[in-house]
Each structure stands twice: as C-alpha cells, then as structure tokens.
Amino acid sequence: MDAGAAPTDLARLLPPSVCVLGLGLIGGSLARAAGPFLPVSGWSPSPATRDAAAADGLAVAASLPAALRAAVAQDALVVLAAPVTSFPELLRAVDEHAPTVRLTDVASIKAVVAEQVDALAPRARFIGAHPRAGTAHSGWAAGDPRLFDGAAWVTCLTEESEPADWSAVAALALAVGSRVVPAEAAAHDSAVARISHLPHVMALALAQVGAQGGALALALAASSFADGTRVAGTRPELIRAMCEGNRDALVEALDDALGLMGVARGSLASTGSLRKLTEGGHAARGEFEARAAGLEPMTLTGDDLIEQLLAVGSAGGYVTGLRGTTDDLRIDVQYPDRD
C-alpha cells in the first residue's frame, strides 16, 4: 500500500510508519485506512491471512521478529491488533526485538493490557487505545478503510504518559477519521462494560429467547430483534475474551441491568405497568442523543497536557485536531460549556 500525502495539520505529528500486528477486522481496516498517507506494514500468525493481505498490496513480514525489527528500523508505531489472548506472546516478542518502540493497541479492555505491558514490555513507549468501531464480521476480508469514520478512539493516559507518544497515536486516529477520547484505563473499562460488553451479553440472551419462541417467532422477527441481536453474530471466542477480561466491571453493570429488569418484571406481574422502565429508558436515550449538545471548541496548551486531556475525556469531550510540534503542541477539543 503506497503512502500518499499526510493530512496537513497532522503531518509533523504522525509516526513515520505503522506496523500492525494482527490483520483481522480492526487491524486490516487500520492498515487500509492509513495506507494512503503512511507506509504501513503488518504481520499475522495465519499464513492465509498474510497471503491475502500481501495480495492486496500490504507489506507483510514473514515472521513476528522480522516485523518488529523492521519497525525499529523505520521508527514505526507498533499496533497490537490481534486478539487480546495473544498479547502476552506479542509483548514478549516486543521486549526481545523492539524494546523501546512506540506501542499502542486496539483491545476493548485496557487495565489488563496496561498491566501486561508493564510486566512483559516495560521499556515500550505505550499508549493504550481502543477504537470504538467494529462489525459482527472478522478477518482480513472484512476490513474497511472507512470503519473509523466518526468513531470514538479512546487513548489511555497516566501521569507517566509522554505527550509526544500520545500525539503519535492521536494523530493516527484523527487521520483515519476518528475523534480522540482521552481516559484512564479503569474509567474506560467501567464505561465500556455498560455500553459495549453488557449489550453483547444481552444480545446473546435475546437471541436465545427469540429462538426458544420457535419457528413462528423467528419468522415474525423484524428490525427491533435484528438490531438488538446483531452483535450476537460476533465470534463467541472474541466476545468471551472481551467480556471475561472485564469481569468485575461487567458484573456490576449486569447487576444494574438485572435490577431494572427485576423491578420491571415485578411491576408488570403485579400492576400490569411498565411505566417506570419505559419512561426511564426513554429519558436515558434522550440523554444519549443529546450528548453533543453544549460542547464548545477550545484549545489546550501548556505543561500539564495529560491532566487537561483526562479532564476533557471525563467530562464527555473529545479531541478534534492537533497542531504544532511535539515541543509546542496545540490540541483542539470539544469541551462542555460550563457557563
């Protein structure tokens, strides 16, 4: 995949190249999306995937060590895009072949990954990340360069994070069409348990309840059932890795959901009313649809950028652009108007 011109405002902040380890839906989509403006290489443990990606023009390494050695030579940003269950093996290889490389990931759980990086590749310049994009499909063939358009791309920060390392990841996310949401790893995991992992669990349950209704129920199923069960089509091993890796936060979210369903069930059985659930759910959906209201543009500068970024993310804001250089960084954000 030949590199073209980088987006003007981001050109000085983008990494020189990108090395994607794992070429499924997310990794393959990122390789395709970044290919027009950056040199992109990749690797997959699957020979068939490597062959398919190479046939589509991606520079594919023959082995994981070769991919990492090339990443060092090219000063590449290495992206862990394989299933999270393979991260320990990948991180050991990073520590052996590219110990101080700039490193990010696309996993849907963040605290566990950060702990693994600290233990297995402690010298890597790591910024955890999670693009909030995907489909129920998987594999290289499912990749789409437009997958990240308009998506939230979480970047996880700590007091030790370097703005220069963060800006390389953020610039890449912005360049492929995302909005960047800074967050702490634990806060991210608590949030996604409620808006991603819980919906996967509920979709699996809803799909089974529908199937238990027999042939007539499935024949009558329309958009509400199809929309509500879409993510149940995801490969079970991927759902398990995502949800089981965030067990504590997901259990808490499940308790809240079961509490609401229990109250609704009791009310329906005793009084015939679902008023509390329907009105509360409708109001909550309205909050979701109005989430962008009241956001105002502002620019972050100064020596405490990490603290400022975390404040933006925790308030529901996000990064829209980067300007300047790593030594004089200007960060454009949308932030809630406090007036």
C-alpha positions as CSV (number, residue, x, y, z in Angstrom):
1,M,0.0,0.0,0.0
2,D,1.7,3.1,-1.2
3,A,1.8,6.2,1.0
4,G,0.4,9.4,-0.3
5,A,0.2,12.9,1.3
6,A,-0.4,13.1,5.0
7,P,-3.2,15.3,6.4
8,T,-1.6,18.8,6.5
9,D,-2.2,19.7,10.2
10,L,-1.1,16.3,11.4
11,A,1.9,15.7,9.1
12,R,4.6,16.6,11.7
13,L,2.9,14.6,14.4
14,L,2.2,11.3,12.6
15,P,4.6,8.5,13.2
16,P,7.0,7.8,10.2
17,S,5.3,4.4,9.6
18,V,2.9,2.0,11.2
19,C,3.3,-1.8,11.9
20,V,0.1,-3.6,12.5
21,L,0.4,-7.0,14.4
22,G,-2.9,-8.8,13.6
23,L,-4.8,-8.3,10.4
24,G,-8.4,-9.0,11.2
25,L,-11.3,-6.6,11.1
26,I,-9.7,-3.8,13.1
27,G,-6.1,-4.3,12.1
28,G,-7.0,-4.8,8.5
29,S,-9.2,-1.7,8.4
30,L,-6.4,0.4,10.0
31,A,-3.9,-0.8,7.5
32,R,-6.2,0.1,4.7
33,A,-7.2,3.5,6.2
34,A,-3.6,4.6,7.0
35,G,-2.1,3.3,3.7
36,P,-2.9,6.3,1.6
37,F,-0.7,8.6,3.8
38,L,1.8,6.4,5.7
39,P,4.0,3.4,5.0
40,V,2.2,0.5,6.6
41,S,3.4,-3.0,7.2
42,G,1.9,-5.9,9.0
43,W,2.0,-9.4,10.3
44,S,-0.4,-12.2,11.2
45,P,0.1,-15.6,12.7
46,S,-2.1,-17.0,9.9
47,P,-0.3,-17.8,6.7
48,A,-3.6,-17.5,4.8
49,T,-4.2,-14.0,6.2
50,R,-0.6,-13.0,5.4
51,D,-1.1,-14.2,1.8
52,A,-4.4,-12.4,1.5
53,A,-3.0,-9.1,2.8
54,A,0.1,-9.3,0.6
55,A,-2.1,-9.9,-2.4
56,D,-3.9,-6.7,-1.6
57,G,-0.7,-4.8,-1.5
58,L,0.3,-4.7,2.2
59,A,3.9,-5.1,3.1
60,V,3.7,-8.3,5.1
61,A,6.6,-9.7,7.2
62,A,7.3,-13.4,7.1
63,S,7.7,-13.6,10.9
64,L,7.0,-11.7,14.1
65,P,10.6,-11.0,14.8
66,A,11.1,-9.7,11.3
67,A,8.1,-7.4,11.6
68,L,9.4,-5.9,14.9
69,R,13.0,-5.5,13.6
70,A,11.7,-3.6,10.6
71,A,9.5,-1.5,12.9
72,V,12.6,-0.4,14.8
73,A,14.5,0.4,11.6
74,Q,11.5,2.5,10.4
75,D,10.7,4.1,13.8
76,A,7.2,2.7,13.4
77,L,4.3,2.9,15.7
78,V,3.5,-0.7,16.5
79,V,-0.2,-1.6,16.9
80,L,-1.3,-4.7,18.7
81,A,-4.4,-5.7,16.8
82,A,-4.5,-9.4,17.4
83,P,-7.0,-11.0,19.9
84,V,-6.1,-9.9,23.4
85,T,-5.5,-13.5,24.4
86,S,-2.3,-13.4,22.2
87,F,-0.9,-10.2,23.8
88,P,1.5,-11.9,26.3
89,E,3.2,-13.7,23.4
90,L,3.3,-10.5,21.3
91,L,4.6,-8.4,24.2
92,R,7.4,-10.8,25.0
93,A,8.5,-10.5,21.3
94,V,8.3,-6.7,21.5
95,D,10.6,-6.8,24.6
96,E,13.1,-9.0,22.8
97,H,13.2,-7.4,19.4
98,A,11.9,-3.8,19.8
99,P,12.1,-3.0,23.5
100,T,11.7,0.8,23.3
101,V,9.3,1.0,20.3
102,R,6.3,3.3,20.3
103,L,3.4,0.9,21.1
104,T,-0.4,1.0,21.1
105,D,-3.2,-1.5,20.9
106,V,-6.8,-1.7,19.8
107,A,-8.2,-4.0,22.6
108,S,-11.6,-3.4,24.1
109,I,-10.2,-3.8,27.7
110,K,-7.5,-1.5,28.9
111,A,-6.4,-2.1,32.6
112,V,-5.4,-5.7,31.9
113,V,-3.4,-4.7,28.8
114,A,-1.6,-2.0,30.7
115,E,-0.6,-4.5,33.4
116,Q,0.6,-6.9,30.8
117,V,2.7,-4.2,29.1
118,D,4.2,-3.1,32.5
119,A,5.2,-6.7,33.2
120,L,6.3,-8.0,29.8
121,A,7.4,-5.0,27.8
122,P,8.2,-2.3,30.4
123,R,10.5,-0.2,28.2
124,A,8.0,0.2,25.4
125,R,6.5,3.7,25.0
126,F,3.0,2.5,25.4
127,I,-0.3,4.4,24.9
128,G,-3.3,2.1,25.3
129,A,-6.1,2.7,22.8
130,H,-9.5,1.4,21.8
131,P,-11.2,2.5,18.5
132,R,-14.9,2.2,19.2
133,A,-15.7,0.7,15.8
134,G,-16.5,-2.7,14.5
135,T,-18.9,-5.1,12.9
136,A,-20.1,-8.6,13.6
137,H,-17.6,-9.8,10.9
138,S,-14.0,-10.7,11.2
139,G,-10.9,-11.4,9.2
140,W,-8.8,-9.5,6.7
141,A,-11.6,-9.6,4.1
142,A,-13.9,-7.8,6.5
143,G,-11.6,-4.8,6.7
144,D,-12.9,-1.4,5.6
145,P,-10.9,1.8,5.4
146,R,-14.0,3.8,6.3
147,L,-14.6,1.8,9.5
148,F,-13.2,4.5,11.8
149,D,-15.1,7.5,10.3
150,G,-16.7,9.4,13.1
151,A,-15.8,6.8,15.7
152,A,-14.6,7.5,19.2
153,W,-10.9,6.4,19.6
154,V,-10.0,6.1,23.2
155,T,-6.4,6.8,24.3
156,C,-5.5,5.8,27.8
157,L,-3.2,8.1,29.8
158,T,-1.4,8.1,33.1
159,E,0.7,10.6,35.0
160,E,3.8,8.9,33.3
161,S,2.5,9.2,29.7
162,E,4.5,11.4,27.4
163,P,2.6,13.8,25.3
164,A,4.9,13.1,22.3
165,D,4.0,9.4,22.5
166,W,0.3,10.2,22.9
167,S,0.3,12.6,20.0
168,A,1.6,10.0,17.5
169,V,-1.3,7.7,18.4
170,A,-3.8,10.5,18.5
171,A,-2.6,11.9,15.1
172,L,-3.1,8.5,13.5
173,A,-6.6,8.1,15.0
174,L,-7.6,11.6,13.8
175,A,-6.1,11.0,10.3
176,V,-8.3,7.9,9.8
177,G,-11.4,9.9,10.7
178,S,-11.9,9.3,14.4
179,R,-12.4,11.7,17.3
180,V,-10.0,11.0,20.2
181,V,-11.3,10.5,23.7
182,P,-8.7,10.6,26.5
183,A,-9.4,8.4,29.5
184,E,-7.8,6.5,32.4
185,A,-7.7,2.7,31.8
186,A,-10.0,1.9,34.8
187,A,-12.5,4.5,33.8
188,H,-12.6,3.2,30.2
189,D,-13.2,-0.4,31.4
190,S,-16.1,0.7,33.7
191,A,-17.7,2.7,30.8
192,V,-17.4,0.0,28.1
193,A,-18.8,-2.6,30.4
194,R,-22.1,-0.7,30.3
195,I,-22.2,0.5,26.7
196,S,-20.4,-2.4,24.9
197,H,-19.9,-5.6,26.9
198,L,-23.3,-5.6,28.6
199,P,-25.1,-5.1,25.2
200,H,-23.1,-8.1,23.9
201,V,-24.3,-10.2,26.8
202,M,-27.9,-9.0,26.4
203,A,-27.8,-9.6,22.7
204,L,-26.8,-13.2,23.3
205,A,-29.6,-13.7,25.7
206,L,-32.2,-12.0,23.5
207,A,-31.1,-14.2,20.5
208,Q,-31.7,-17.3,22.6
209,V,-35.0,-16.1,24.0
210,G,-36.2,-15.5,20.4
211,A,-35.0,-18.9,19.3
212,Q,-36.9,-20.5,22.1
213,G,-40.1,-19.0,20.7
214,G,-39.8,-21.4,17.8
215,A,-40.1,-21.0,14.0
216,L,-43.1,-18.6,14.2
217,A,-41.2,-16.2,16.5
218,L,-38.2,-16.1,14.2
219,A,-40.4,-15.7,11.1
220,L,-42.0,-12.7,12.7
221,A,-38.8,-11.1,13.9
222,A,-38.2,-7.7,12.4
223,S,-35.8,-4.7,13.0
224,S,-36.1,-4.5,16.8
225,F,-35.0,-8.1,17.1
226,A,-32.4,-7.9,14.3
227,D,-30.9,-4.7,15.7
228,G,-30.9,-6.0,19.3
229,T,-29.2,-9.2,18.4
230,R,-26.7,-8.0,15.7
231,V,-23.6,-8.3,17.8
232,A,-24.6,-11.9,18.8
233,G,-23.2,-12.8,15.4
234,T,-19.7,-12.0,16.6
235,R,-17.4,-15.0,17.0
236,P,-18.0,-16.4,20.5
237,E,-14.3,-16.5,21.4
238,L,-14.0,-12.8,20.7
239,I,-17.0,-12.0,22.9
240,R,-15.6,-14.2,25.7
241,A,-12.2,-12.6,25.6
242,M,-13.7,-9.1,25.7
243,C,-16.3,-9.7,28.4
244,E,-14.4,-12.1,30.6
245,G,-11.3,-9.8,30.6
246,N,-13.5,-7.1,32.1
247,R,-15.3,-9.3,34.5
248,D,-15.6,-7.1,37.6
249,A,-16.9,-4.1,35.7
250,L,-19.3,-6.2,33.7
251,V,-20.7,-8.0,36.8
252,E,-21.5,-4.5,38.2
253,A,-23.3,-3.5,35.0
254,L,-25.2,-6.8,34.9
255,D,-26.3,-6.2,38.5
256,D,-27.7,-2.8,37.5
257,A,-29.5,-4.3,34.4
258,L,-30.9,-7.2,36.3
259,G,-32.2,-4.9,39.0
260,L,-34.0,-2.8,36.4
261,M,-35.4,-5.9,34.7
262,G,-36.5,-7.4,38.1
263,V,-38.3,-4.3,39.0
264,A,-40.0,-4.2,35.6
265,R,-41.0,-7.8,35.8
266,G,-42.4,-7.4,39.3
267,S,-44.4,-4.3,38.3
268,L,-45.7,-5.9,35.2
269,A,-46.8,-9.0,37.1
270,S,-48.4,-7.1,39.9
271,T,-49.9,-4.0,38.4
272,G,-49.6,-4.6,34.7
273,S,-47.5,-1.5,34.3
274,L,-44.1,-0.8,32.7
275,R,-44.3,2.9,33.2
276,K,-41.1,3.3,35.3
277,L,-38.9,1.3,32.9
278,T,-40.3,2.9,29.7
279,E,-40.1,6.5,31.0
280,G,-36.7,6.0,32.5
281,G,-35.3,4.3,29.3
282,H,-36.8,6.9,27.1
283,A,-35.2,9.7,29.1
284,A,-31.9,7.9,29.1
285,R,-32.0,7.5,25.3
286,G,-32.7,11.2,25.0
287,E,-29.5,12.0,27.0
288,F,-27.6,9.8,24.6
289,E,-28.9,11.5,21.6
290,A,-28.2,15.0,23.1
291,R,-24.7,14.1,24.2
292,A,-23.0,16.5,21.8
293,A,-25.2,19.5,22.9
294,G,-23.4,22.1,24.9
295,L,-19.9,21.2,23.6
296,E,-17.7,24.2,22.7
297,P,-14.4,24.3,20.9
298,M,-11.3,25.2,22.9
299,T,-7.5,24.7,22.6
300,L,-5.3,23.0,25.1
301,T,-1.7,24.1,25.6
302,G,0.9,24.2,28.4
303,D,2.9,21.8,30.5
304,D,0.0,19.9,32.1
305,L,-1.5,18.5,28.9
306,I,-2.1,15.0,30.3
307,E,-4.1,16.4,33.2
308,Q,-6.1,18.6,30.8
309,L,-6.7,15.8,28.4
310,L,-8.1,13.5,31.1
311,A,-10.4,16.3,32.2
312,V,-11.7,16.7,28.7
313,G,-12.4,13.0,28.4
314,S,-14.0,12.5,31.8
315,A,-16.4,15.4,31.1
316,G,-17.6,13.8,27.8
317,G,-15.4,15.9,25.5
318,Y,-13.0,14.8,22.8
319,V,-10.0,15.8,20.7
320,T,-10.8,17.1,17.2
321,G,-7.3,18.2,16.0
322,L,-3.6,18.6,16.7
323,R,-1.3,21.4,15.6
324,G,2.3,22.4,16.0
325,T,5.1,20.1,17.0
326,T,5.7,17.7,19.9
327,D,7.6,20.5,21.6
328,D,4.8,23.1,21.0
329,L,1.6,21.1,20.9
330,R,-1.8,22.7,20.3
331,I,-4.7,20.3,21.0
332,D,-8.2,21.3,19.6
333,V,-11.0,19.8,21.6
334,Q,-14.8,19.9,22.1
335,Y,-15.5,20.5,25.8
336,P,-18.7,21.0,27.7
337,D,-19.6,24.7,28.2
338,R,-19.5,25.3,31.9
339,D,-21.3,28.7,31.7
